[in-house]
Amino acid sequence: MSDQNAAKIGFVSLGCPKNLVDSERILTQLRAEGYSLSPSYEDADLVIVNTCGFIDAAVEESLDAIGEAIDANGRVIVTGCLGKRADEIRETHPRVLEVTGAHAYEEVMQAVHKHQPAPHDPFTSLVPPQGIKLTPKHYAYLKISEGCNHRCSFCIIPGLRGDLVSRPIGEVLTEAERLVESGVRELLVVSQDTSAYGVDLKYRMDIANGKPLDTRLRTLARELGQLPAWVRMHYVYPYPHVDDLIPMMAEGLILPYLDMPLQHGSESVLRAMKRPAATEKVLDRIKRWREMCPDLTLRSTFIVGFPGETEDDFDQLLEFVQEANLDRVGAFAYSPVEGATANDLPNQIPEEIKQDRLQRFMEIQAEISRNKLAGQVGREMIVLVDEVHDDHMIARGPGDAPEVDGQVIIHGGWDDVVPGDFIEVQVSGYDEHDLFAEPK
């Protein structure tokens, strides 16, 4: 069967990078079995929608995407986190063919086979060794585990994705090597709780490249650091053993970058969130990390207006953020999530107070960010080029993760530069979020 005659599958991927990796795995299996991929609903024989169900806005976006696919195509399979709420999906969209949960690869393929049988002679050579990727070819997300063992009161991830299940280190390293061999120049390590990698396996030994390795974050980071690519760590909570990563950053093995979901600065609010609540230890650890690795970039997210958050709690959050002096910060007003235990907490905060606190928080962080960016002017740095235009290039430095952080906008350039190249620049200016630079 020629590729033109293969059954065509449309695909929509919503939500976080971890969901994106799930989508890539499903797409890889589809291509391995001989299906082709359609860029439009109208030309597809079947559409798969990989949904997000973490917060109300994501649920609404997912339901809207399902409805759009049904209206345009009519034959839709739903998977992903919202699949846990199958009754709600079917009530809103009764024409949906099948509904599966998160990272349910086999169930998705069974549903596809049921409603659009696989071609009789698939060509597995159509699939590159690194699989099908949804990111630009020069960077990729590397998911090292599924699920989470924590029971944070605002979060329903364990209910959607289950408890922590770490991938054996040999399997992760093999995937990373294939990605780099295919041209990937930046590996973004993701999971729900990256610091907990290997806990469920009791740090079991595995074989990678003929040598025994323990399934542990510091071991994984050291091995990834041997590859000719940037390695960036996301969703790392500052447990004591994370200290082991900082010397690797100082040595240049992995990027001096940590994405830490700290959530708040008040210990009483953190306890209500069922998060570790030793804020002083976090500040001490951050101070020590920066002494060990002065170029360290720290990114975090916070929730304001959590149930029971007093004005004093909020002031403690502002003090924490100012003392932590974080490089990149995202903040959200607390939003009830169906199934989260925080919904039953007393003293829910009125929406207008949430929004006022969010604005005050962001004003303080904006000033911190401006000072951080101003301090970069005159600095020389290596950047990874994402886009090349006629009169400028868009790139990212070691402190810039794709989509969530700022960019380095380079005026001018060279004719032979392409996305995925590393080049040296000198920072010449900045705006609210981005740096401006000139080629060296």
matplotlib code that plots the C-alpha trace (Angstrom):
import matplotlib.pyplot as plt

x = [0.0, 1.4, 1.5, -1.1, -3.6, -3.0, -5.7, -5.3, -5.3, -5.8, -4.3, -4.7, -2.3, -3.2, -1.7, 1.8, 5.1, 4.4, 1.2, 3.1, 5.4, 2.4, 1.2, 4.6, 4.5, 1.0, 2.0, 5.1, 3.0, 0.5, 3.3, 4.9, 1.6, 1.3, -1.2, -0.5, -1.0, -3.4, -2.8, -6.6, -9.8, -11.4, -8.9, -8.6, -10.4, -10.3, -9.2, -7.6, -7.7, -5.2, -6.8, -5.7, -7.9, -5.8, -7.7, -11.1, -9.7, -7.9, -11.1, -13.0, -10.3, -10.3, -14.1, -14.0, -11.3, -13.3, -16.4, -14.4, -13.1, -16.6, -18.1, -15.3, -14.8, -17.4, -15.2, -13.2, -11.3, -10.5, -7.5, -5.5, -6.1, -9.7, -10.4, -10.9, -14.1, -15.5, -19.2, -18.7, -17.1, -19.9, -22.6, -21.1, -20.2, -22.3, -20.9, -17.4, -16.3, -14.1, -12.6, -9.4, -7.3, -3.9, -0.8, -3.1, -1.2, -2.5, -6.1, -5.8, -4.4, -7.1, -9.7, -8.1, -8.0, -11.6, -12.8, -10.1, -8.3, -4.6, -3.2, -2.4, 1.3, 2.7, 6.2, 8.0, 10.9, 8.7, 9.4, 12.7, 14.7, 13.9, 10.1, 7.7, 8.3, 6.0, 8.7, 11.1, 13.8, 16.5, 15.0, 12.9, 11.2, 12.6, 10.0, 11.6, 8.6, 4.8, 2.6, 3.3, 3.4, 2.5, -1.0, -1.0, -4.4, -4.8, -3.7, -5.4, -2.5, -2.2, -5.9, -5.3, -1.9, -1.4, 1.5, 5.1, 6.4, 10.0, 11.5, 14.6, 17.7, 18.9, 15.7, 15.8, 19.5, 18.8, 16.0, 18.2, 21.0, 18.6, 17.3, 20.7, 21.7, 18.7, 19.8, 18.3, 20.5, 18.6, 17.0, 14.3, 14.0, 10.3, 8.1, 5.6, 8.3, 11.8, 13.5, 11.7, 13.1, 13.9, 12.3, 9.6, 12.3, 14.4, 17.1, 17.4, 20.5, 20.2, 22.5, 23.3, 26.0, 27.4, 27.8, 25.7, 23.9, 21.5, 18.1, 18.7, 18.5, 22.2, 23.3, 20.9, 22.1, 25.7, 25.1, 23.0, 25.8, 28.1, 25.9, 26.6, 23.5, 22.1, 20.3, 17.7, 15.9, 12.3, 9.9, 12.7, 11.6, 14.6, 15.1, 18.5, 19.9, 19.3, 22.5, 24.3, 23.2, 24.7, 28.4, 27.5, 26.0, 29.1, 31.2, 29.1, 27.8, 24.2, 22.6, 22.7, 18.9, 16.3, 12.6, 11.2, 7.4, 7.7, 4.0, 4.2, 6.4, 4.1, 4.6, 1.0, -0.2, 2.3, 1.0, -2.6, -1.3, 0.3, 3.7, 7.0, 6.9, 10.5, 10.9, 14.0, 15.8, 14.8, 16.3, 19.4, 19.7, 19.2, 21.9, 24.3, 23.6, 24.3, 27.6, 28.5, 27.2, 26.9, 25.3, 22.4, 19.0, 16.0, 12.5, 9.4, 5.6, 3.4, -0.3, -1.9, -5.3, -5.2, -8.0, -7.2, -4.4, -4.3, -2.8, 0.1, 0.6, 0.6, 3.2, 5.3, 5.1, 6.2, 9.1, 10.1, 10.1, 12.2, 14.7, 14.9, 15.4, 14.3, 15.1, 11.9, 8.5, 5.0, 2.0, -1.6, -4.7, -6.0, -8.7, -10.8, -10.2, -12.9, -11.7, -9.1, -9.3, -8.5, -12.1, -13.3, -11.0, -12.6, -12.0, -12.1, -10.7, -13.0, -12.0, -11.3, -8.8, -7.1, -6.7, -5.5, -2.8, -1.8, -1.3, 0.8, 2.9, 3.6, 4.6, 7.3, 8.5, 8.6, 11.0, 13.2, 13.1, 14.1, 17.1, 18.0, 17.8, 19.7, 22.5, 23.0, 23.8, 27.4, 27.7, 28.9, 27.0, 26.4, 22.8, 20.8, 19.1, 15.3, 14.3, 16.2, 14.6, 15.9, 16.9, 17.1, 17.3, 15.5, 17.5, 17.6, 20.4, 21.2, 18.6, 15.7, 13.5, 11.2, 7.7, 7.9, 10.9, 12.2, 14.2, 17.4, 16.6, 19.7, 19.9, 21.6, 23.4, 25.1, 23.7, 24.7, 23.0, 20.0, 17.7, 19.6, 23.0, 24.9, 26.4, 28.1, 26.5, 27.0, 23.9, 23.2, 19.8, 16.5, 12.8, 10.2, 10.9, 13.6, 17.2, 18.7, 22.1, 24.6, 26.6, 30.2]
y = [0.0, 3.4, 6.1, 8.1, 5.3, 4.6, 5.3, 8.9, 9.9, 13.5, 14.3, 17.1, 17.3, 19.6, 20.2, 19.9, 18.6, 15.3, 15.0, 15.9, 12.9, 10.7, 12.1, 11.4, 7.8, 7.3, 8.9, 6.8, 3.6, 4.8, 5.3, 2.0, 0.3, 2.0, 4.8, 8.2, 11.5, 14.1, 17.9, 18.6, 17.2, 17.1, 14.8, 12.4, 9.1, 9.4, 12.0, 11.5, 14.2, 13.9, 16.0, 17.9, 17.9, 19.5, 22.8, 24.1, 26.2, 23.1, 21.0, 23.7, 23.9, 20.1, 19.8, 22.6, 20.8, 17.6, 19.4, 21.1, 17.7, 16.1, 19.0, 18.9, 15.1, 13.2, 10.3, 11.1, 9.1, 10.9, 10.1, 11.9, 13.2, 14.2, 10.6, 10.0, 11.9, 9.8, 10.4, 14.2, 13.8, 11.6, 13.8, 16.9, 15.0, 11.8, 11.1, 10.4, 6.9, 5.9, 7.4, 6.3, 7.7, 9.2, 7.3, 4.5, 3.8, 0.2, 1.2, 4.0, 1.7, -0.8, 1.9, 2.9, -0.7, -1.1, 2.0, 2.3, -1.1, -0.9, -1.3, -4.8, -4.2, -1.4, -0.2, 0.1, 1.8, 4.8, 5.4, 7.1, 5.5, 8.5, 8.1, 10.9, 14.2, 17.2, 19.6, 21.3, 18.8, 20.4, 19.9, 17.2, 16.4, 13.3, 11.9, 9.8, 8.8, 8.8, 9.7, 11.1, 9.8, 13.1, 14.0, 17.8, 19.1, 21.3, 18.6, 15.6, 14.3, 11.0, 10.4, 11.1, 9.4, 7.2, 6.8, 7.3, 4.8, 5.5, 4.3, 2.2, 4.3, 2.1, 2.7, 6.5, 6.7, 4.7, 7.1, 10.1, 8.7, 8.1, 11.7, 13.2, 11.0, 12.3, 16.0, 17.0, 19.5, 20.1, 17.4, 18.7, 16.2, 16.1, 14.2, 15.0, 14.9, 14.6, 14.6, 11.4, 9.5, 5.9, 6.0, 3.4, 1.1, 1.5, 2.8, -0.6, -1.3, -1.4, -1.9, 1.0, 0.9, -2.3, -0.8, -1.1, 2.1, 2.8, 4.3, 7.6, 11.2, 12.1, 9.1, 9.9, 13.5, 12.5, 10.1, 12.5, 15.1, 12.9, 13.5, 16.4, 18.3, 20.7, 18.9, 21.0, 19.8, 20.5, 20.0, 19.4, 19.9, 20.9, 17.7, 17.4, 15.0, 17.7, 19.2, 16.5, 18.2, 21.6, 20.6, 19.0, 22.3, 24.2, 21.8, 22.3, 18.7, 19.8, 23.3, 25.5, 25.6, 24.2, 24.4, 24.0, 24.2, 25.8, 27.0, 29.3, 31.0, 30.7, 27.5, 27.4, 27.6, 25.0, 22.7, 23.3, 22.4, 19.3, 20.5, 20.3, 23.5, 24.3, 27.6, 28.6, 25.5, 26.2, 29.7, 28.3, 25.7, 28.3, 30.5, 27.6, 26.5, 30.0, 30.0, 26.7, 27.7, 31.5, 31.1, 29.1, 30.1, 29.2, 29.0, 28.4, 28.7, 30.0, 29.9, 33.0, 33.1, 29.5, 28.7, 30.1, 32.4, 35.4, 38.8, 37.9, 34.6, 36.6, 39.0, 36.0, 34.9, 38.3, 38.3, 34.8, 35.7, 38.8, 36.9, 34.0, 36.4, 33.9, 34.4, 33.1, 33.0, 32.1, 32.7, 31.7, 32.6, 29.5, 27.8, 24.9, 21.6, 19.0, 16.2, 18.2, 18.0, 21.8, 22.4, 21.4, 23.7, 26.6, 30.3, 30.2, 33.5, 35.9, 36.2, 39.9, 39.4, 36.6, 38.9, 41.8, 39.6, 38.1, 41.6, 42.7, 39.5, 40.0, 43.7, 42.7, 39.8, 42.1, 44.4, 41.4, 40.1, 43.6, 43.7, 40.2, 41.0, 44.3, 42.4, 40.3, 43.4, 43.2, 39.5, 37.0, 33.7, 30.6, 30.4, 27.8, 29.1, 28.4, 30.5, 32.3, 35.2, 37.6, 40.4, 38.6, 35.3, 34.0, 32.0, 30.8, 31.0, 28.4, 30.1, 29.9, 26.9, 26.9, 28.3, 29.3, 31.6, 34.5, 34.6, 36.1, 38.2, 38.6, 41.4, 40.3, 36.9, 34.6, 33.1, 29.6, 29.6, 27.2, 26.3, 24.0, 25.7, 27.0, 30.5, 33.0, 36.4, 39.5, 40.8, 44.4, 45.2, 43.9, 44.5, 43.1, 39.5, 39.1, 39.9, 41.5, 40.5, 40.9, 38.1, 37.7]
z = [0.0, -0.9, 1.8, -0.3, 0.1, 3.8, 6.3, 7.5, 11.1, 12.3, 15.7, 18.3, 21.3, 24.2, 27.6, 29.1, 27.7, 29.4, 27.4, 24.3, 24.8, 25.0, 21.7, 20.1, 21.2, 19.8, 16.5, 16.3, 16.7, 14.1, 11.6, 12.5, 11.6, 8.2, 9.0, 7.5, 9.4, 8.2, 8.8, 8.5, 10.0, 6.6, 5.0, 8.0, 8.2, 12.0, 14.6, 17.9, 20.6, 23.4, 26.2, 29.3, 32.4, 35.1, 35.6, 34.5, 31.7, 30.3, 30.6, 28.6, 26.0, 25.6, 25.3, 22.7, 20.7, 20.8, 19.6, 16.8, 15.6, 15.7, 13.7, 11.1, 10.9, 12.9, 13.9, 17.1, 19.7, 22.9, 25.2, 27.8, 31.3, 30.7, 29.8, 33.5, 33.1, 30.3, 31.4, 31.2, 27.7, 26.5, 28.0, 26.2, 23.0, 22.6, 19.1, 20.4, 19.3, 22.2, 25.4, 27.1, 30.0, 30.2, 28.7, 27.6, 24.4, 23.9, 24.5, 22.0, 19.3, 20.0, 19.5, 16.3, 15.0, 15.9, 13.9, 11.3, 10.7, 10.1, 6.6, 5.6, 4.8, 7.0, 6.3, 9.6, 7.8, 7.6, 11.2, 12.1, 15.0, 17.3, 16.6, 15.5, 17.2, 17.6, 18.7, 16.2, 15.2, 17.3, 20.7, 22.3, 25.6, 27.4, 29.8, 32.5, 34.6, 34.9, 37.7, 41.2, 44.8, 46.3, 47.3, 47.0, 47.9, 44.8, 42.4, 40.7, 38.8, 40.8, 40.0, 36.3, 35.8, 38.9, 41.2, 40.3, 37.6, 36.7, 33.4, 33.7, 33.1, 30.2, 28.3, 28.9, 27.8, 24.7, 23.7, 24.5, 22.3, 19.4, 19.7, 19.6, 16.7, 14.8, 15.2, 18.6, 20.3, 23.5, 25.7, 28.1, 31.0, 32.2, 34.6, 37.2, 40.0, 38.4, 41.8, 42.7, 39.7, 40.6, 44.1, 43.1, 41.6, 44.8, 42.5, 40.7, 38.7, 34.9, 32.0, 29.6, 27.0, 28.6, 32.1, 35.3, 36.4, 39.2, 38.2, 40.0, 39.0, 39.6, 37.6, 34.7, 34.7, 34.6, 31.7, 29.7, 30.2, 28.1, 25.0, 22.6, 23.5, 26.1, 29.0, 30.8, 34.0, 34.6, 37.6, 40.1, 43.7, 45.9, 47.9, 49.5, 46.8, 44.2, 45.6, 43.6, 40.3, 41.0, 40.5, 37.2, 36.2, 37.3, 35.2, 32.2, 32.0, 32.2, 31.8, 34.9, 35.0, 37.4, 37.1, 40.6, 41.3, 44.8, 44.9, 47.9, 50.6, 53.6, 55.6, 56.8, 53.2, 52.1, 54.8, 53.6, 50.1, 51.6, 50.2, 52.0, 54.2, 55.2, 53.3, 55.2, 54.1, 50.5, 50.7, 52.3, 49.6, 46.8, 48.4, 48.5, 45.0, 43.7, 45.5, 43.8, 40.4, 39.9, 36.4, 37.8, 36.4, 38.7, 37.5, 39.6, 39.7, 42.5, 43.4, 45.0, 46.7, 47.9, 50.4, 53.8, 52.5, 54.8, 54.0, 56.3, 54.3, 51.1, 52.5, 53.4, 49.8, 48.6, 51.0, 49.9, 46.2, 46.9, 48.9, 46.5, 43.7, 41.1, 37.4, 35.9, 37.7, 36.7, 39.0, 38.9, 40.9, 42.6, 40.6, 42.0, 40.2, 40.2, 42.5, 44.4, 48.2, 48.4, 47.2, 50.6, 52.6, 54.6, 53.9, 50.1, 48.7, 46.7, 43.1, 43.3, 46.1, 44.2, 41.2, 43.3, 44.9, 41.6, 40.2, 43.2, 43.0, 39.3, 39.8, 42.3, 40.1, 37.1, 38.9, 39.8, 36.2, 34.8, 37.1, 36.1, 32.4, 32.8, 34.4, 31.2, 29.1, 27.8, 28.5, 25.9, 25.7, 23.6, 22.3, 20.5, 17.3, 17.1, 14.1, 11.2, 9.4, 6.8, 9.2, 12.6, 14.4, 17.5, 19.9, 23.5, 26.0, 28.8, 31.0, 28.5, 28.2, 25.0, 25.3, 29.0, 29.2, 27.3, 24.0, 22.7, 19.6, 17.4, 14.9, 11.7, 11.4, 8.9, 5.7, 6.7, 10.2, 10.5, 13.5, 15.8, 15.4, 18.4, 18.0, 20.2, 20.8, 23.0, 24.8, 23.8, 25.4, 26.8, 27.1, 29.5, 28.8, 26.1, 25.5, 22.4, 21.1, 18.3, 16.7, 17.8]

ax = plt.figure().add_subplot(projection="3d")
ax.plot(x, y, z, "-o")
ax.set_aspect("equal")
plt.show()
